[in-house]
Amino acid sequence: MRRMGAALLLSAALALPPLASGAQQAPAAAPFLQAVAAALAEDAALGDFYRARGYRTLWTGAEDAARRAALLSALDGAAAHGLPVARYDSAALRAAYAAALTEGDRGRLEVRMSRAFLDYASDVATGVLDPEKADAGIHREVTRLDPLRLLAQVEKGDPVALLRALPPRAPEYARLMKEKLQLESRIASGGWGLPVAAAALGPGDTGPAVVALRDRLVAMGYLRRSSTAVYDAALQAAVQRFQIDHGLQADGRADEATLAEVNVAPEDRVKSIVVAMERLRWMHDTVRGARHIWVNQPDFTAKIVDHGKVTFQTRAVIGKNVPDQRSPEFSDEMDHLVINPSWGVPRSIIVKEYLPLLQRNPNAVSHLQVIDRNGRVVPRGAVNFAAYSARSFPFGLRQPPSDGNALGKVKFMFPNPYNIYLHDTPAKELFDHEVRAYSHGCIRLADPFDFAYALLAAQSDDPKGLFQSHLDSDRETVVKFQEKLPVHLVYFTAWPTAKGEMTYRRDIYGRDGRIFDALTEAGVALRGVQG
């Protein structure tokens, strides 16, 4: 009974702390102040915050109850965001609060809660990882939140509203979270069933593999439950819908590629969603623009989006899945297009591919001009290619405007450090392929003229006529846009449609896998999902 009474007295003392929360109250108790100061010895920013406010409590005082409850409630939902829950474990903070016996205990808990708040706020708003450390092909400059400003906001403002406003406001983020929770519920109830053990299936086929395919599509929501073992018209339509949602040739036949996607485990889809949510957090301060260009690399498409609606879409070819040729991820602004462009061969291609050919045969790649540093054409006979190494070769190579130009008839420019742009191509046959990773990094468009018309329509009553007049001149012509257009080269293997339906794509560069591994190392642990 004595122990219980002592515990109650201590709890009462904690509920009515001697720490100052206003000018009228007494200064902080020495044990509390000492504990806070010691805990903040190596945290200059947080130390400055507490010193500036006379070590008043932010979380652990009686007057902090609403703020404390708001934080713990937000931390309770951290797993839904795919965050490293152990970094700011709400259950551990509650247990520490209940177990605190002294002012020193409470001082240490005060600091823990401030750190949990700042860690959570940073993670949920701007991401757990540094993008470029996760993958060198991701170039996103993430603006991290100011911790002192966050602390001031949570002290003076509405803590519930502040915490709710931290995650990305992009509508896709909430849809991804909803899908994550639904998949985790499905996993808990047994997943999608057994994989389909077949090389390929099609209309008219029967047997256990057809039943397995039917059951799996039923579990995924593509088909109503039935008892037939025949690959009938209903199953064919369901397969076709599945193929559309997964970027496959939508012929309704379950070929090898389709069955590979059907057999992807729901746990792996959750991983794709968690990575997509992290990517959106990296883009928290990226302005998409009311009108913008959206190139989703695993989807092999380039889209013009106006006020959230796709108004133009074309197939795209992206970089090969080899080092130095994968298309990077970044955002920039398109400011002009070039009609009848010449192709200035990138230095990497010159020294790795063309210089060895020219050293063996000076007349090789005859469609390219040799140019000096001033852009003047140099006769090949005046150059001893064998005298130079990849490092010392002083010339450039350029392909003049022509029907066979590597850039085709038009390129779309958003000057950037990576020398990446969108362009036409004479290699039209590549757009018939399902997986279109063939370029050196730039984005090739299947319908570049129509893409140009759509862009020029914003500043011309006759965009097609304007474009065609420059095209017919056969001269290289720059057409500037009256307004710059945001361009986003992104990489989402999980992405919701405007109607909220989920679509998935293959991780062609392995970037999602690397990001998820890094998230796992950072402490992200998903329910029912093994790393």
C-alpha positions as CSV (number, residue, x, y, z in Angstrom):
1,M,0.0,0.0,0.0
2,R,2.9,2.4,0.8
3,R,4.4,1.8,-2.6
4,M,1.1,2.4,-4.3
5,G,0.7,5.6,-2.3
6,A,4.2,6.8,-3.2
7,A,3.5,6.1,-6.9
8,L,0.3,8.1,-6.8
9,L,2.1,11.0,-5.1
10,L,4.8,10.9,-7.8
11,S,2.2,10.8,-10.5
12,A,0.5,13.8,-9.0
13,A,3.8,15.6,-8.8
14,L,4.4,14.8,-12.5
15,A,0.9,16.0,-13.4
16,L,1.6,19.3,-11.7
17,P,5.2,20.0,-12.5
18,P,7.2,22.8,-10.9
19,L,8.5,23.9,-14.3
20,A,7.6,27.3,-15.4
21,S,5.0,27.5,-18.3
22,G,4.4,31.2,-17.9
23,A,5.9,34.4,-16.5
24,Q,4.0,34.0,-13.2
25,Q,5.4,30.6,-12.3
26,A,8.6,29.6,-10.5
27,P,11.8,28.8,-12.4
28,A,12.6,25.3,-13.5
29,A,13.5,22.8,-10.8
30,A,17.2,22.2,-10.7
31,P,17.1,18.4,-11.3
32,F,14.9,18.9,-14.3
33,L,17.1,21.7,-15.7
34,Q,20.2,19.7,-15.2
35,A,18.7,16.6,-16.9
36,V,17.6,18.7,-19.9
37,A,20.9,20.5,-20.1
38,A,22.9,17.2,-20.0
39,A,20.7,15.5,-22.6
40,L,21.1,18.5,-24.9
41,A,24.9,18.8,-24.5
42,E,25.5,17.8,-28.1
43,D,22.4,19.2,-29.6
44,A,23.0,22.9,-30.2
45,A,19.7,23.8,-31.9
46,L,17.5,22.1,-29.3
47,G,19.7,23.4,-26.5
48,D,19.3,27.0,-27.9
49,F,15.5,26.5,-28.0
50,Y,15.2,25.4,-24.3
51,R,17.7,28.0,-23.1
52,A,15.8,30.8,-24.9
53,R,12.5,29.8,-23.2
54,G,14.0,29.3,-19.7
55,Y,13.7,25.5,-19.9
56,R,9.9,25.6,-19.8
57,T,8.3,22.3,-20.7
58,L,6.9,21.7,-24.1
59,W,5.6,18.1,-23.7
60,T,5.7,16.9,-20.1
61,G,3.9,19.5,-18.0
62,A,0.3,19.4,-17.1
63,E,-0.4,22.4,-19.3
64,D,1.2,20.4,-22.2
65,A,-1.4,17.6,-22.2
66,A,-3.0,18.6,-25.5
67,R,0.3,19.0,-27.3
68,R,1.6,15.8,-25.8
69,A,-1.5,13.9,-26.9
70,A,-1.3,15.3,-30.4
71,L,2.3,14.2,-30.8
72,L,1.7,10.7,-29.4
73,S,-1.3,10.3,-31.7
74,A,0.7,11.3,-34.7
75,L,3.5,8.9,-33.7
76,D,1.0,6.1,-33.4
77,G,0.3,6.5,-37.1
78,A,3.9,6.5,-38.2
79,A,3.8,2.9,-39.5
80,A,1.0,3.9,-41.9
81,H,3.5,6.2,-43.6
82,G,6.2,3.5,-43.9
83,L,8.5,5.3,-41.4
84,P,11.1,3.9,-39.0
85,V,8.8,3.7,-36.0
86,A,11.5,2.7,-33.5
87,R,13.1,6.1,-34.1
88,Y,10.2,7.8,-32.3
89,D,8.4,4.9,-30.6
90,S,5.2,6.3,-29.2
91,A,4.7,3.2,-26.9
92,A,8.1,3.7,-25.5
93,L,7.5,7.4,-24.8
94,R,4.2,6.6,-23.0
95,A,5.9,3.9,-21.0
96,A,8.7,6.4,-20.0
97,Y,6.1,9.0,-19.0
98,A,4.3,6.5,-16.8
99,A,7.6,5.2,-15.3
100,A,9.1,8.7,-14.6
101,L,9.8,9.0,-10.8
102,T,11.9,12.1,-10.6
103,E,12.3,15.5,-12.1
104,G,15.5,14.2,-13.7
105,D,13.5,11.4,-15.4
106,R,11.0,14.0,-16.6
107,G,13.8,16.2,-18.0
108,R,15.3,13.4,-20.0
109,L,11.8,12.5,-21.3
110,E,11.2,16.1,-22.3
111,V,14.2,16.0,-24.5
112,R,13.3,12.5,-25.9
113,M,9.9,13.9,-26.9
114,S,11.3,16.9,-28.6
115,R,13.7,14.8,-30.6
116,A,11.0,12.3,-31.5
117,F,8.9,15.3,-32.7
118,L,11.7,16.7,-34.8
119,D,12.7,13.3,-36.2
120,Y,9.1,12.4,-37.1
121,A,8.4,15.8,-38.6
122,S,11.5,15.7,-40.8
123,D,10.9,12.1,-41.9
124,V,7.2,12.4,-42.7
125,A,7.5,15.8,-44.5
126,T,10.8,15.5,-46.4
127,G,11.8,11.8,-46.3
128,V,13.9,9.4,-44.3
129,L,16.7,9.1,-46.7
130,D,19.1,11.4,-48.6
131,P,18.0,10.7,-52.3
132,E,21.4,10.8,-53.9
133,K,22.9,8.6,-51.3
134,A,20.1,6.0,-51.9
135,D,20.9,6.1,-55.6
136,A,23.3,8.2,-57.6
137,G,20.8,8.7,-60.4
138,I,18.4,10.6,-58.2
139,H,19.0,14.4,-58.2
140,R,16.5,15.9,-55.8
141,E,17.6,18.7,-53.5
142,V,15.5,18.2,-50.4
143,T,14.9,21.2,-48.2
144,R,14.8,20.0,-44.7
145,L,12.5,21.7,-42.2
146,D,14.0,24.2,-39.7
147,P,13.8,22.5,-36.3
148,L,13.6,25.8,-34.3
149,R,10.7,27.0,-36.5
150,L,9.0,23.6,-36.0
151,L,9.3,23.8,-32.3
152,A,8.0,27.4,-32.2
153,Q,5.1,26.4,-34.4
154,V,4.1,23.4,-32.3
155,E,4.4,25.6,-29.1
156,K,2.3,28.5,-30.3
157,G,0.0,27.0,-32.9
158,D,-2.5,24.2,-33.1
159,P,-0.4,21.0,-32.7
160,V,-3.0,18.7,-34.3
161,A,-3.2,20.9,-37.4
162,L,0.6,21.2,-37.6
163,L,1.2,17.5,-37.4
164,R,-1.6,16.7,-39.9
165,A,-0.1,19.2,-42.4
166,L,3.4,17.7,-42.3
167,P,3.0,14.8,-44.8
168,P,2.9,15.6,-48.6
169,R,-0.3,17.2,-49.7
170,A,-0.1,15.6,-53.1
171,P,-3.4,13.7,-53.5
172,E,-1.4,10.6,-54.6
173,Y,0.2,10.3,-51.2
174,A,-3.1,9.7,-49.4
175,R,-4.1,7.2,-52.1
176,L,-0.8,5.3,-51.7
177,M,-1.3,5.2,-48.0
178,K,-4.8,3.8,-48.4
179,E,-3.5,1.1,-50.7
180,K,-0.7,0.2,-48.3
181,L,-3.2,-0.3,-45.5
182,Q,-5.5,-2.3,-47.7
183,L,-2.6,-4.6,-48.8
184,E,-1.4,-5.1,-45.3
185,S,-4.9,-6.2,-44.3
186,R,-5.0,-8.6,-47.3
187,I,-1.6,-10.0,-46.3
188,A,-2.8,-10.5,-42.8
189,S,-5.8,-12.5,-44.1
190,G,-3.6,-14.8,-46.3
191,G,-2.6,-12.6,-49.3
192,W,-3.6,-13.4,-52.9
193,G,-3.2,-17.2,-52.7
194,L,-0.8,-19.5,-54.5
195,P,1.2,-18.3,-57.4
196,V,0.1,-19.4,-60.9
197,A,2.3,-22.4,-62.0
198,A,2.3,-22.0,-65.7
199,A,4.4,-20.7,-68.5
200,A,1.5,-19.1,-70.3
201,L,-2.3,-19.3,-70.4
202,G,-4.9,-18.2,-72.9
203,P,-8.6,-18.4,-73.9
204,G,-9.9,-22.0,-73.9
205,D,-7.3,-23.4,-71.5
206,T,-8.5,-25.4,-68.5
207,G,-7.0,-26.9,-65.4
208,P,-5.5,-26.1,-62.0
209,A,-3.4,-23.2,-63.4
210,V,-6.4,-21.5,-64.8
211,V,-8.2,-21.9,-61.4
212,A,-5.1,-20.4,-59.7
213,L,-5.1,-17.5,-62.1
214,R,-8.8,-16.9,-61.5
215,D,-8.5,-17.1,-57.7
216,R,-5.5,-14.7,-57.7
217,L,-7.4,-12.1,-59.9
218,V,-10.4,-12.5,-57.7
219,A,-8.3,-11.8,-54.6
220,M,-6.9,-8.7,-56.4
221,G,-10.3,-7.4,-57.2
222,Y,-10.2,-7.9,-61.0
223,L,-12.8,-10.7,-61.2
224,R,-15.9,-11.9,-59.4
225,R,-15.7,-15.3,-57.8
226,S,-16.9,-18.3,-59.8
227,S,-16.2,-22.0,-59.9
228,T,-15.3,-22.5,-63.6
229,A,-11.9,-23.9,-64.5
230,V,-12.0,-22.6,-68.1
231,Y,-10.2,-19.5,-69.4
232,D,-13.4,-17.8,-70.5
233,A,-14.3,-14.4,-71.7
234,A,-14.7,-13.0,-68.2
235,L,-11.2,-14.2,-67.2
236,Q,-9.8,-12.8,-70.5
237,A,-11.3,-9.4,-69.7
238,A,-10.0,-9.5,-66.2
239,V,-6.5,-10.3,-67.5
240,Q,-6.7,-7.4,-69.9
241,R,-7.6,-5.0,-67.1
242,F,-4.7,-6.3,-65.0
243,Q,-2.4,-5.8,-68.0
244,I,-3.5,-2.2,-68.4
245,D,-2.8,-1.5,-64.7
246,H,0.6,-3.0,-65.0
247,G,1.9,-1.5,-68.2
248,L,1.7,-4.8,-70.2
249,Q,0.4,-5.5,-73.7
250,A,-3.4,-5.6,-73.1
251,D,-4.4,-8.6,-75.2
252,G,-6.1,-10.6,-72.5
253,R,-3.6,-13.5,-72.8
254,A,-1.6,-14.5,-69.7
255,D,1.8,-14.7,-71.3
256,E,5.1,-15.1,-69.4
257,A,5.4,-11.4,-68.7
258,T,1.8,-11.1,-67.5
259,L,2.1,-14.2,-65.2
260,A,5.3,-12.8,-63.8
261,E,3.4,-9.7,-62.7
262,V,0.4,-11.7,-61.5
263,N,2.7,-13.7,-59.3
264,V,4.3,-10.7,-57.6
265,A,3.6,-11.0,-53.9
266,P,1.4,-8.4,-52.2
267,E,4.4,-7.9,-49.8
268,D,6.5,-6.7,-52.8
269,R,3.7,-4.3,-53.9
270,V,3.7,-2.8,-50.4
271,K,7.5,-2.2,-50.8
272,S,6.8,-0.4,-54.0
273,I,4.2,1.8,-52.3
274,V,6.4,2.6,-49.4
275,V,9.2,3.7,-51.8
276,A,6.7,5.8,-53.8
277,M,5.6,7.6,-50.6
278,E,9.3,8.3,-49.8
279,R,9.8,9.7,-53.3
280,L,6.8,12.0,-52.8
281,R,8.3,13.2,-49.5
282,W,11.5,14.1,-51.3
283,M,9.4,16.2,-53.6
284,H,7.5,18.0,-50.8
285,D,8.7,21.5,-51.9
286,T,8.8,20.7,-55.7
287,V,6.2,22.8,-57.5
288,R,4.6,20.6,-60.1
289,G,2.9,23.5,-61.8
290,A,-0.7,23.9,-62.9
291,R,0.7,22.8,-66.3
292,H,3.7,20.5,-66.3
293,I,5.4,17.6,-68.1
294,W,5.5,14.3,-66.2
295,V,7.9,11.6,-67.5
296,N,7.5,8.4,-65.4
297,Q,10.4,6.3,-66.5
298,P,9.1,2.8,-65.5
299,D,5.9,3.7,-67.3
300,F,7.8,4.7,-70.5
301,T,5.5,7.7,-71.0
302,A,5.7,11.4,-71.2
303,K,2.5,13.4,-70.3
304,I,1.3,16.9,-70.4
305,V,-0.8,17.6,-67.3
306,D,-3.1,20.5,-67.0
307,H,-4.6,21.2,-63.6
308,G,-4.3,17.6,-62.6
309,K,-5.7,16.2,-65.8
310,V,-3.6,14.5,-68.5
311,T,-4.2,16.4,-71.7
312,F,-1.5,14.7,-73.8
313,Q,0.4,11.4,-73.6
314,T,2.9,9.7,-75.7
315,R,5.1,6.6,-75.4
316,A,8.7,7.2,-74.4
317,V,12.1,5.5,-74.7
318,I,14.4,6.0,-71.7
319,G,18.1,5.2,-70.9
320,K,19.5,1.8,-71.1
321,N,19.9,-0.1,-67.8
322,V,23.7,0.2,-67.8
323,P,25.9,2.5,-65.8
324,D,26.1,6.1,-67.1
325,Q,23.1,5.6,-69.4
326,R,20.2,5.3,-67.0
327,S,17.9,8.3,-67.2
328,P,18.3,10.4,-64.0
329,E,15.5,11.7,-61.8
330,F,15.2,15.5,-61.4
331,S,12.9,18.5,-62.0
332,D,13.6,21.5,-64.1
333,E,11.9,24.0,-66.4
334,M,11.5,23.7,-70.2
335,D,12.0,27.0,-71.9
336,H,12.4,26.3,-75.6
337,L,12.3,23.7,-78.4
338,V,14.7,23.3,-81.4
339,I,13.3,22.4,-84.8
340,N,15.7,20.6,-87.2
341,P,18.3,20.2,-84.5
342,S,21.9,19.3,-84.9
343,W,23.2,16.7,-82.5
344,G,26.2,17.6,-80.5
345,V,27.5,14.1,-79.5
346,P,28.0,13.9,-75.7
347,R,31.6,13.7,-74.6
348,S,31.0,10.3,-73.0
349,I,29.7,8.8,-76.2
350,I,32.6,10.4,-78.2
351,V,35.4,8.9,-76.2
352,K,33.8,5.5,-75.3
353,E,32.1,4.7,-78.7
354,Y,33.3,6.9,-81.6
355,L,36.9,7.7,-80.9
356,P,38.0,4.0,-81.0
357,L,36.2,3.7,-84.4
358,L,37.9,6.8,-85.7
359,Q,41.3,5.6,-84.6
360,R,40.8,2.4,-86.6
361,N,39.3,4.2,-89.6
362,P,39.3,8.0,-89.9
363,N,36.3,7.8,-92.2
364,A,34.1,5.9,-89.8
365,V,30.8,7.4,-88.7
366,S,30.8,9.7,-91.7
367,H,27.5,11.2,-90.8
368,L,29.2,13.1,-88.0
369,Q,31.3,16.3,-88.4
370,V,34.5,16.9,-86.5
371,I,34.4,20.3,-84.8
372,D,36.9,22.3,-82.8
373,R,36.3,24.2,-79.6
374,N,34.8,27.1,-81.5
375,G,32.3,24.9,-83.3
376,R,34.1,25.1,-86.7
377,V,34.1,22.0,-88.9
378,V,37.6,20.4,-89.1
379,P,38.5,18.2,-92.1
380,R,39.1,14.7,-91.0
381,G,42.3,14.5,-93.0
382,A,43.7,17.2,-90.7
383,V,43.2,15.1,-87.6
384,N,45.5,12.2,-86.4
385,F,42.9,10.4,-84.3
386,A,45.5,7.8,-83.2
387,A,47.5,10.5,-81.4
388,Y,44.8,11.2,-78.8
389,S,43.5,9.4,-75.8
390,A,40.0,9.6,-74.4
391,R,41.2,12.3,-72.0
392,S,43.3,14.4,-74.5
393,F,40.9,14.3,-77.6
394,P,40.3,18.0,-78.2
395,F,37.5,17.8,-80.7
396,G,33.7,17.4,-80.7
397,L,31.4,15.5,-83.0
398,R,28.2,16.9,-84.4
399,Q,25.5,15.5,-86.7
400,P,23.9,18.3,-88.8
401,P,20.1,18.4,-89.2
402,S,18.8,15.6,-91.4
403,D,16.2,12.9,-91.7
404,G,18.6,10.5,-90.0
405,N,19.7,12.8,-87.2
406,A,19.8,11.0,-83.9
407,L,17.5,13.7,-82.4
408,G,15.0,13.4,-85.3
409,K,13.3,16.7,-86.2
410,V,12.8,18.3,-82.8
411,K,14.2,18.4,-79.3
412,F,12.7,19.9,-76.2
413,M,15.1,21.7,-74.0
414,F,15.2,22.3,-70.2
415,P,18.9,23.2,-69.7
416,N,20.4,21.1,-66.9
417,P,23.7,19.8,-65.6
418,Y,23.0,16.3,-66.8
419,N,22.5,17.2,-70.5
420,I,19.1,15.5,-70.6
421,Y,16.3,16.5,-72.8
422,L,13.3,15.1,-74.7
423,H,13.5,14.6,-78.5
424,D,12.3,12.9,-81.6
425,T,14.1,9.9,-83.1
426,P,14.4,8.1,-86.4
427,A,14.3,4.7,-84.6
428,K,10.5,4.5,-84.5
429,E,10.4,0.7,-84.2
430,L,11.6,0.9,-80.6
431,F,8.2,2.3,-79.5
432,D,6.6,-1.0,-80.3
433,H,8.4,-2.7,-77.5
434,E,6.9,-3.2,-74.1
435,V,10.1,-2.4,-72.2
436,R,11.6,0.7,-73.9
437,A,15.1,1.3,-72.3
438,Y,17.4,2.0,-75.2
439,S,18.8,5.5,-75.1
440,H,21.9,7.0,-73.6
441,G,19.8,8.8,-71.0
442,C,17.7,11.3,-72.9
443,I,14.0,10.7,-73.4
444,R,12.8,9.9,-76.9
445,L,9.2,10.5,-77.8
446,A,6.9,8.5,-80.1
447,D,4.8,11.5,-81.1
448,P,7.2,14.5,-80.9
449,F,5.3,16.7,-83.5
450,D,2.0,16.3,-81.6
451,F,3.8,17.0,-78.4
452,A,5.2,20.2,-79.9
453,Y,1.8,21.3,-81.1
454,A,0.3,20.7,-77.7
455,L,3.0,22.9,-76.1
456,L,2.9,25.6,-78.7
457,A,-0.9,25.8,-78.4
458,A,-0.4,27.9,-75.3
459,Q,1.1,30.7,-77.3
460,S,-0.1,30.3,-80.9
461,D,-3.5,30.1,-82.6
462,D,-1.9,27.9,-85.2
463,P,0.7,25.7,-83.5
464,K,0.9,23.2,-86.2
465,G,1.4,25.8,-88.9
466,L,4.0,27.6,-86.8
467,F,5.9,24.4,-86.3
468,Q,5.6,23.2,-89.9
469,S,6.9,26.5,-91.3
470,H,10.1,26.1,-89.3
471,L,10.4,22.5,-90.1
472,D,10.0,23.1,-93.9
473,S,12.9,25.6,-93.8
474,D,15.4,22.7,-93.0
475,R,17.3,25.2,-90.8
476,E,18.0,24.7,-87.2
477,T,15.5,27.0,-85.4
478,V,15.0,27.8,-81.7
479,V,11.4,28.5,-80.6
480,K,11.2,30.0,-77.1
481,F,8.2,29.4,-74.8
482,Q,6.6,32.5,-73.5
483,E,6.3,30.8,-70.1
484,K,8.6,28.2,-68.7
485,L,7.1,24.8,-68.2
486,P,8.0,22.6,-65.2
487,V,9.4,19.2,-66.3
488,H,9.5,16.3,-63.8
489,L,11.6,13.2,-64.6
490,V,10.3,10.7,-62.0
491,Y,10.5,7.0,-61.2
492,F,7.3,5.6,-59.7
493,T,6.6,1.8,-59.9
494,A,3.5,2.3,-57.8
495,W,1.2,5.2,-58.8
496,P,-2.6,5.8,-58.4
497,T,-4.7,7.1,-61.2
498,A,-6.9,10.2,-60.8
499,K,-9.7,7.9,-59.9
500,G,-7.7,6.3,-57.1
501,E,-7.0,3.0,-58.8
502,M,-3.5,1.6,-58.3
503,T,-1.1,0.9,-61.2
504,Y,2.3,-0.8,-60.9
505,R,5.4,-1.0,-63.1
506,R,8.5,-3.0,-63.2
507,D,11.6,-1.7,-61.3
508,I,13.7,-1.6,-64.5
509,Y,16.8,0.1,-62.9
510,G,16.5,-1.7,-59.6
511,R,16.2,1.8,-57.9
512,D,13.2,0.9,-55.8
513,G,15.0,-2.2,-54.5
514,R,18.0,-0.1,-53.4
515,I,15.8,2.5,-51.8
516,F,13.8,-0.1,-49.9
517,D,17.0,-1.7,-48.7
518,A,18.2,1.7,-47.4
519,L,14.8,2.3,-45.7
520,T,15.1,-1.1,-44.0
521,E,18.6,-0.2,-42.8
522,A,17.2,3.1,-41.5
523,G,14.7,1.1,-39.4
524,V,11.6,0.8,-41.6
525,A,9.8,-2.4,-40.8
526,L,6.6,-3.2,-42.5
527,R,3.8,-5.4,-41.0
528,G,3.9,-8.8,-42.6
529,V,6.7,-7.8,-45.0
530,Q,10.2,-9.3,-44.9
531,G,13.1,-7.2,-46.2
